[in-house]
Every structure is written in structure tokens, then in C-alpha cells.
């Protein structure tokens, strides 16, 4: 039987958040955190709105998810994010002990892999490239609009 709640399904949910960010004139990065196939956090970038460079989608999601489950560790959770996490967000994911990170588009300029893959918790599984073209196209559209 095909599982309708797969990586692609949850990445589409993250893309909806990225589109919300786009509409708010935020860099269009969105994410969801999933526990037992249930979305427990749904966020997007808020750096412009909050005038806070740490208000990345992942940082917002970590806070929301840990509050939801009343635990600082997210080791049974999966983060779905439309863009490869930056070093700050990857470092924060280390402290949450997130079980799995699934991201869409790679970020050659600011992604954590540019510096080191060792910033993640050693038990964190990573899957990349899920709906990568859709995620990348949204970013390209946003920055074209800005220029």
C-alpha cells in the first residue's frame, strides 16, 4: 500500500509555508516538523517582519515543536524544509537532536554543507532533493522580483 503521508507530501506542506513567506516579502523558506505522521509545527521565515536575523523558518519551528511536545528534544521528529539549513539552523538542530532532516533545494552559498556536515547531531538522518526544483524555482522567483 502506498503511504500518502510520505516525504513528498510533507515537503509540499513546507512549500505552502514558503509561499506564505513569499507573499509577505520574506525570503521564501518554509518548514514543517512531523511526529508520527502528524504536523506539530508549521512555519516560515519571519526575519523581516520580526526584524530578527535569527527568525529563520527552522528556528521558529524548533521553538513551536518543543513547546507542543513539552520537551526540548525532537529525536523522534522530522524537519521538512524547502532550503538546505544554514549553519545557525543546523547548529540548533544539533541541540534539538532532531531525528531526521529532509530538505528540498541545496544552498551552495549559505548551506551548512558548505562548511561542514559535522554540525548536525551524529544520529540525525538527512535526505536532500525532495521537490528540489519547485523549492529552487520559488527562491529564484523571489530574488528576480527583488532585482
NUVEX-251702 format. One line per field, with one value per residue: residue number from 1; residue in three letters; x, y, z of N, C-alpha, C in turn. Coordinates in pm, 1 decimal. Layout:
num c(NUM, ...)
residu c(ala, ...)
n_x c(X, ...)
n_y c(Y, ...)
n_z c(Z, ...)
ca_x c(X, ...)
ca_y c(Y, ...)
ca_z c(Z, ...)
c_x c(X, ...)
c_y c(Y, ...)
c_z c(Z, ...)
This chain:
num c(1, 2, 3, 4, 5, 6, 7, 8, 9, 10, 11, 12, 13, 14, 15, 16, 17, 18, 19, 20, 21, 22, 23, 24, 25, 26, 27, 28, 29, 30, 31, 32, 33, 34, 35, 36, 37, 38, 39, 40, 41, 42, 43, 44, 45, 46, 47, 48, 49, 50, 51, 52, 53, 54, 55, 56, 57, 58, 59, 60, 61, 62, 63, 64, 65, 66, 67, 68, 69, 70, 71, 72, 73, 74, 75, 76, 77, 78, 79, 80, 81, 82, 83, 84, 85, 86, 87, 88, 89, 90, 91, 92, 93, 94, 95, 96, 97, 98, 99, 100, 101, 102, 103, 104, 105, 106, 107, 108, 109, 110, 111, 112, 113, 114, 115, 116, 117, 118, 119, 120, 121, 122, 123, 124, 125, 126, 127, 128, 129, 130, 131, 132, 133, 134, 135, 136, 137, 138, 139, 140, 141, 142, 143, 144, 145, 146, 147)
residu c(unk, unk, unk, unk, unk, unk, unk, unk, unk, unk, unk, unk, unk, unk, unk, unk, unk, unk, unk, unk, unk, unk, unk, unk, unk, unk, unk, unk, unk, unk, unk, unk, unk, unk, unk, unk, unk, unk, unk, unk, unk, unk, unk, unk, unk, unk, unk, unk, unk, unk, unk, unk, unk, unk, unk, unk, unk, unk, unk, unk, unk, unk, unk, unk, unk, unk, unk, unk, unk, unk, unk, unk, unk, unk, unk, unk, unk, unk, unk, unk, unk, unk, unk, unk, unk, unk, unk, unk, unk, unk, unk, unk, unk, unk, unk, unk, unk, unk, unk, unk, unk, unk, unk, unk, unk, unk, unk, unk, unk, unk, unk, unk, unk, unk, unk, unk, unk, unk, unk, unk, unk, unk, unk, unk, unk, unk, unk, unk, unk, unk, unk, unk, unk, unk, unk, unk, unk, unk, unk, unk, unk, unk, unk, unk, unk, unk, unk)
n_x c(83.8, 49.0, 188.3, 28.7, 121.8, 402.3, 751.4, 737.5, 475.2, 486.2, 685.1, 553.6, 378.3, 557.8, 637.8, 402.5, 414.4, 647.3, 554.8, 375.2, 555.2, 681.8, 467.8, 454.4, 674.4, 906.6, 1211.5, 1156.3, 1132.9, 1014.1, 885.7, 797.9, 746.3, 732.1, 575.8, 519.4, 376.5, 217.2, 175.0, 337.5, 444.2, 447.8, 588.2, 742.8, 994.9, 1055.9, 1211.9, 1214.9, 968.4, 984.0, 1213.6, 1453.5, 1732.1, 1765.5, 1527.1, 1465.9, 1289.0, 1330.1, 1422.4, 1200.3, 1026.8, 1151.3, 1119.7, 838.9, 768.6, 900.4, 767.4, 512.0, 534.2, 631.8, 901.3, 1249.8, 1391.2, 1386.2, 1407.5, 1250.0, 1129.2, 1077.0, 1219.3, 1103.6, 1214.3, 1230.1, 1468.1, 1814.9, 1938.5, 2096.0, 2414.2, 2361.6, 2098.1, 2136.1, 2311.9, 2141.4, 1964.3, 2122.1, 2126.8, 1860.8, 1847.7, 1722.7, 1555.6, 1550.1, 1626.6, 1480.8, 1532.3, 1462.5, 1579.5, 1929.9, 2170.7, 2418.7, 2563.1, 2508.3, 2441.5, 2467.6, 2633.1, 2830.2, 3030.0, 3067.9, 2960.6, 2947.5, 2818.1, 2565.0, 2369.5, 2506.7, 2326.6, 2130.7, 1945.4, 1971.2, 1802.2, 1806.7, 1697.3, 1424.4, 1150.5, 1309.5, 1337.2, 1097.2, 1121.9, 1359.1, 1283.9, 1094.9, 1255.3, 1421.3, 1231.8, 1153.4, 1390.2, 1434.4, 1218.7, 1292.3, 1506.5)
n_y c(-118.9, 223.4, 492.6, 783.0, 990.0, 1077.6, 1168.7, 1351.6, 1451.0, 1590.0, 1773.5, 1926.8, 2054.3, 2211.6, 2373.0, 2519.1, 2684.9, 2825.3, 2965.4, 3133.0, 3290.5, 3414.4, 3570.3, 3751.6, 3900.0, 3792.4, 3602.9, 3313.7, 3057.9, 2768.6, 2547.5, 2235.7, 2045.2, 1709.9, 1455.0, 1123.7, 1111.3, 1334.9, 1679.8, 1893.5, 2140.5, 2435.1, 2658.6, 2963.0, 3177.4, 3468.1, 3688.7, 3954.0, 4063.1, 4037.7, 4174.9, 4040.5, 3861.8, 3597.7, 3471.0, 3251.0, 3003.3, 2739.6, 2783.3, 2900.9, 2685.8, 2488.5, 2598.4, 2609.8, 2336.3, 2212.8, 2333.8, 2235.3, 1955.1, 1963.1, 1919.1, 1944.0, 1795.3, 1667.0, 1416.2, 1213.5, 1326.6, 1472.5, 1717.4, 1903.9, 2102.0, 2366.7, 2463.8, 2393.7, 2385.6, 2666.6, 2727.2, 2821.0, 2726.2, 2453.8, 2405.1, 2461.0, 2252.2, 2042.7, 2070.0, 2019.7, 1760.5, 1656.8, 1402.1, 1352.0, 1522.5, 1660.2, 1808.2, 2040.2, 2219.9, 2263.8, 2481.0, 2637.9, 2864.4, 2943.5, 2721.1, 2462.2, 2246.6, 2355.2, 2438.6, 2233.7, 1899.7, 1799.2, 1948.7, 1873.7, 1667.3, 1350.5, 1138.5, 1223.0, 1177.6, 1253.5, 1364.3, 1478.0, 1693.8, 1655.4, 1745.8, 1942.6, 2112.0, 2263.7, 2398.6, 2542.2, 2698.1, 2871.3, 3027.1, 3149.2, 3298.9, 3479.3, 3629.7, 3737.5, 3907.5, 4091.9, 4226.9)
n_z c(0.0, -76.9, 95.7, 172.2, 323.5, 286.0, 229.0, 15.9, 36.3, 284.3, 224.7, 38.2, 206.4, 349.8, 138.4, 97.0, 319.5, 253.3, 33.3, 158.8, 300.7, 82.9, -15.3, 191.2, 152.1, 252.5, 256.4, 77.3, 251.7, 392.9, 646.0, 804.4, 1100.8, 1183.2, 1367.3, 1419.1, 1175.7, 1192.1, 1162.4, 1372.6, 1394.2, 1200.4, 993.1, 862.7, 717.2, 913.0, 931.6, 832.2, 914.0, 1193.6, 1236.7, 1288.5, 1256.3, 1328.6, 1296.3, 1130.3, 936.8, 1033.6, 1296.1, 1413.7, 1392.3, 1551.6, 1807.5, 1826.3, 1798.0, 2017.5, 2226.5, 2176.2, 2219.9, 2470.4, 2536.2, 2506.3, 2326.1, 2000.7, 1888.6, 1782.2, 1573.9, 1243.4, 1041.3, 778.1, 527.4, 291.9, 190.9, 210.9, 539.5, 702.4, 865.9, 1125.3, 1174.4, 1135.7, 1345.5, 1561.4, 1520.2, 1596.7, 1877.1, 1935.4, 1875.8, 1650.6, 1474.9, 1199.6, 898.5, 620.2, 319.5, 50.6, -185.3, -243.7, -86.5, -202.3, -135.1, 134.1, 281.2, 532.3, 459.7, 308.4, 477.8, 676.8, 733.8, 977.8, 1168.5, 1234.7, 1460.3, 1547.4, 1519.8, 1351.2, 1061.5, 715.2, 429.1, 102.5, -168.7, -216.8, -398.6, -509.9, -739.3, -745.1, -501.5, -544.7, -768.3, -656.6, -489.5, -681.8, -824.3, -625.3, -575.6, -827.9, -846.8, -657.6, -773.0)
ca_x c(0.0, 124.4, 167.3, 7.8, 195.8, 543.2, 837.8, 687.7, 356.3, 524.4, 758.7, 450.9, 328.9, 663.1, 629.5, 291.5, 468.5, 741.9, 473.6, 324.9, 668.1, 694.6, 359.7, 483.3, 801.5, 1013.8, 1279.6, 1057.8, 1171.4, 909.6, 912.5, 707.9, 805.7, 636.8, 592.2, 422.1, 298.0, 132.1, 248.9, 328.2, 490.4, 434.9, 639.9, 817.3, 1084.8, 994.2, 1322.5, 1177.6, 854.6, 1028.6, 1341.7, 1535.8, 1801.8, 1759.4, 1389.5, 1455.0, 1177.8, 1366.6, 1430.9, 1061.7, 968.6, 1206.9, 1053.8, 698.9, 759.7, 939.0, 656.1, 398.4, 554.0, 681.5, 1029.8, 1348.2, 1449.3, 1299.2, 1472.4, 1152.0, 1065.1, 1140.7, 1209.3, 1094.5, 1242.3, 1242.7, 1605.5, 1918.1, 1958.4, 2222.1, 2493.5, 2290.7, 1984.7, 2192.1, 2362.4, 2025.6, 1909.7, 2208.0, 2083.4, 1727.7, 1865.2, 1620.5, 1579.1, 1569.5, 1608.4, 1453.0, 1524.7, 1440.7, 1690.1, 2059.8, 2210.9, 2564.1, 2625.2, 2491.7, 2401.8, 2561.9, 2729.6, 2939.6, 3136.2, 3090.5, 2841.2, 2958.1, 2744.7, 2442.9, 2383.2, 2550.4, 2216.2, 2035.7, 1943.9, 1946.2, 1760.2, 1801.2, 1649.0, 1281.3, 1086.5, 1415.7, 1311.8, 990.6, 1178.4, 1456.0, 1212.3, 1033.3, 1363.6, 1462.2, 1124.8, 1158.9, 1504.4, 1411.4, 1123.3, 1366.5, 1605.6)
ca_y c(0.0, 348.1, 582.2, 918.8, 1083.2, 1048.4, 1286.9, 1447.6, 1514.4, 1686.9, 1883.1, 2014.6, 2136.9, 2311.8, 2466.0, 2611.4, 2784.5, 2909.2, 3055.6, 3235.0, 3382.2, 3489.0, 3670.1, 3850.6, 3959.7, 3726.6, 3500.6, 3205.9, 2930.1, 2718.4, 2414.1, 2170.7, 1937.8, 1599.2, 1349.8, 1016.4, 1148.9, 1449.3, 1806.2, 1957.3, 2278.6, 2480.4, 2795.3, 3017.9, 3286.1, 3588.2, 3780.3, 4092.9, 4102.7, 4048.9, 4246.4, 3948.3, 3774.3, 3458.4, 3423.0, 3159.4, 2908.6, 2626.2, 2828.3, 2916.4, 2551.4, 2420.2, 2654.1, 2567.0, 2190.8, 2177.5, 2376.5, 2145.7, 1824.9, 1991.4, 1851.8, 2014.0, 1703.9, 1632.6, 1299.6, 1128.9, 1414.9, 1502.6, 1854.2, 1919.4, 2242.5, 2385.0, 2500.1, 2339.4, 2474.7, 2738.6, 2676.3, 2852.5, 2635.3, 2319.0, 2400.2, 2449.7, 2117.5, 1955.9, 2077.3, 1958.1, 1618.2, 1622.1, 1267.8, 1347.7, 1646.0, 1640.8, 1940.6, 2045.6, 2274.5, 2287.2, 2621.4, 2635.8, 2984.2, 2959.6, 2595.5, 2408.0, 2154.2, 2435.4, 2443.0, 2101.2, 1820.0, 1754.4, 2036.8, 1803.8, 1562.4, 1227.8, 1045.1, 1283.2, 1129.3, 1362.9, 1334.2, 1603.9, 1689.9, 1628.9, 1859.0, 2043.3, 2210.7, 2354.6, 2481.5, 2631.5, 2792.0, 2973.2, 3117.7, 3226.5, 3396.4, 3581.9, 3720.8, 3811.9, 4013.6, 4191.6, 4298.7)
ca_z c(0.0, -86.0, 208.5, 121.6, 409.3, 263.2, 226.7, -82.6, 93.6, 387.4, 160.2, -20.9, 316.8, 372.8, 25.3, 124.2, 412.5, 177.6, -48.3, 251.1, 322.4, -42.8, -17.8, 295.0, 113.6, 326.9, 177.2, 81.4, 310.3, 480.9, 700.1, 899.0, 1180.7, 1185.9, 1467.2, 1394.0, 1056.9, 1225.0, 1164.8, 1504.7, 1378.8, 1061.6, 999.0, 750.1, 757.4, 968.9, 964.7, 801.8, 998.9, 1332.9, 1236.5, 1367.4, 1161.5, 1373.0, 1281.3, 1016.7, 947.8, 1118.9, 1435.7, 1457.2, 1402.3, 1669.6, 1925.6, 1824.8, 1819.4, 2154.2, 2312.1, 2152.4, 2285.6, 2605.7, 2550.3, 2423.7, 2228.5, 1888.5, 1828.6, 1713.3, 1476.3, 1115.0, 990.6, 632.9, 498.2, 147.6, 156.4, 299.3, 653.9, 719.3, 978.1, 1250.4, 1190.5, 1151.5, 1482.9, 1650.2, 1504.6, 1678.9, 2017.0, 1948.7, 1843.5, 1552.2, 1423.1, 1054.7, 823.9, 478.3, 257.9, -93.4, -263.5, -178.6, -79.5, -219.0, -77.2, 278.4, 344.4, 631.0, 398.3, 252.4, 577.7, 733.7, 760.5, 1116.6, 1257.4, 1274.8, 1561.3, 1478.4, 1494.8, 1257.8, 923.2, 620.9, 292.1, 28.5, -306.2, -229.5, -467.1, -518.7, -845.3, -700.7, -395.3, -608.5, -854.3, -571.7, -447.5, -799.6, -849.4, -521.2, -595.0, -953.1, -811.5, -577.5, -855.2)
c_x c(88.1, 87.1, 148.6, 84.4, 344.3, 622.9, 786.9, 565.1, 396.1, 607.7, 660.8, 391.1, 430.5, 661.8, 513.5, 336.8, 564.6, 665.7, 410.8, 433.4, 687.1, 592.1, 381.8, 615.0, 917.2, 1084.0, 1195.7, 1112.4, 1060.4, 946.1, 797.5, 790.9, 695.9, 675.4, 481.9, 323.0, 196.7, 219.0, 227.0, 380.8, 488.5, 476.9, 707.6, 907.0, 1006.0, 1099.0, 1287.9, 1069.6, 897.2, 1155.9, 1442.0, 1601.6, 1803.6, 1621.3, 1371.8, 1341.2, 1209.5, 1368.9, 1290.7, 998.2, 1021.7, 1136.7, 910.2, 684.8, 795.7, 832.0, 539.0, 415.0, 606.5, 810.9, 1128.3, 1411.7, 1345.9, 1350.5, 1377.1, 1081.5, 1146.7, 1113.5, 1207.3, 1112.8, 1276.4, 1383.6, 1701.4, 1941.7, 2095.3, 2294.6, 2423.5, 2179.0, 2031.1, 2246.4, 2248.8, 1964.8, 1991.7, 2155.1, 1945.4, 1734.6, 1760.1, 1653.8, 1614.8, 1546.6, 1589.0, 1445.3, 1513.4, 1564.7, 1817.2, 2088.7, 2363.3, 2633.5, 2620.7, 2452.0, 2509.7, 2666.9, 2847.7, 3059.5, 3170.6, 2958.5, 2837.6, 2883.2, 2615.1, 2472.3, 2418.7, 2437.6, 2113.6, 2053.8, 1911.1, 1906.8, 1747.9, 1739.1, 1501.3, 1212.3, 1184.2, 1387.2, 1205.5, 1042.9, 1274.0, 1385.5, 1146.6, 1137.7, 1406.0, 1358.7, 1129.3, 1271.9, 1498.5, 1319.7, 1194.5, 1458.8, 1541.2)
c_y c(124.9, 438.4, 725.1, 1023.7, 1051.7, 1178.5, 1393.0, 1522.4, 1623.8, 1801.6, 1978.4, 2105.8, 2246.4, 2416.1, 2564.2, 2721.2, 2879.2, 3008.9, 3165.5, 3337.1, 3471.7, 3602.7, 3781.3, 3923.7, 3914.6, 3631.6, 3372.8, 3069.5, 2891.4, 2582.2, 2365.4, 2070.1, 1835.6, 1499.1, 1247.3, 1053.3, 1260.8, 1573.8, 1872.2, 2100.4, 2312.7, 2626.9, 2835.5, 3129.1, 3406.2, 3695.3, 3926.0, 4142.4, 4125.4, 4132.5, 4168.3, 3849.1, 3629.2, 3396.3, 3339.7, 3060.6, 2794.9, 2665.9, 2844.9, 2779.1, 2476.2, 2467.8, 2604.1, 2418.0, 2151.9, 2221.6, 2279.9, 2013.2, 1838.6, 1913.8, 1922.5, 1924.5, 1660.2, 1508.6, 1204.8, 1205.7, 1428.2, 1647.8, 1848.5, 2067.3, 2257.5, 2416.8, 2438.8, 2435.4, 2544.0, 2679.4, 2703.2, 2752.0, 2490.7, 2301.4, 2386.3, 2309.9, 2016.1, 1952.0, 2018.1, 1806.9, 1570.2, 1487.3, 1263.8, 1487.0, 1608.9, 1780.5, 1930.5, 2089.1, 2287.0, 2436.9, 2626.0, 2753.5, 2987.3, 2832.0, 2540.1, 2317.0, 2227.5, 2436.8, 2304.2, 2028.3, 1776.3, 1842.6, 1972.0, 1701.8, 1431.6, 1128.3, 1099.4, 1227.3, 1248.2, 1306.3, 1468.3, 1583.4, 1659.3, 1755.3, 1976.0, 2150.8, 2311.1, 2450.9, 2585.6, 2738.2, 2904.0, 3075.2, 3207.2, 3334.6, 3511.5, 3681.6, 3794.8, 3931.0, 4127.1, 4277.5, 4387.9)
c_z c(0.0, 31.7, 156.1, 202.6, 403.2, 259.7, 129.5, -29.5, 193.4, 329.6, 92.4, 86.2, 351.3, 261.6, 41.2, 220.1, 341.8, 90.7, 36.4, 279.6, 200.7, -48.1, 83.9, 269.4, 203.3, 231.6, 190.3, 123.2, 406.9, 534.1, 786.1, 978.7, 1204.6, 1293.8, 1443.1, 1283.5, 1083.3, 1229.6, 1300.4, 1503.1, 1230.7, 1062.5, 868.3, 803.2, 807.0, 999.2, 939.2, 897.9, 1143.3, 1347.8, 1321.9, 1271.9, 1206.0, 1351.1, 1154.4, 1043.4, 1044.7, 1266.4, 1493.9, 1480.9, 1524.5, 1796.1, 1935.6, 1857.7, 1962.6, 2253.6, 2298.9, 2226.8, 2428.5, 2635.6, 2458.3, 2317.8, 2125.7, 1815.7, 1756.3, 1600.7, 1348.2, 1079.0, 838.7, 604.4, 350.6, 101.1, 257.7, 415.7, 651.8, 840.8, 1111.4, 1276.0, 1207.1, 1293.3, 1583.1, 1640.9, 1585.6, 1822.2, 2037.8, 1930.8, 1744.0, 1488.4, 1275.8, 997.7, 677.5, 418.1, 107.2, -168.0, -179.9, -180.4, -81.9, -151.2, 75.2, 351.9, 435.1, 567.5, 336.2, 348.5, 631.9, 751.1, 906.3, 1215.5, 1306.2, 1383.9, 1490.0, 1449.3, 1395.2, 1117.7, 832.9, 485.0, 220.6, -108.6, -324.2, -282.6, -484.3, -622.7, -804.8, -595.0, -453.6, -692.2, -773.6, -525.8, -563.9, -830.2, -750.0, -548.8, -727.9, -926.6, -735.5, -662.6, -952.3)
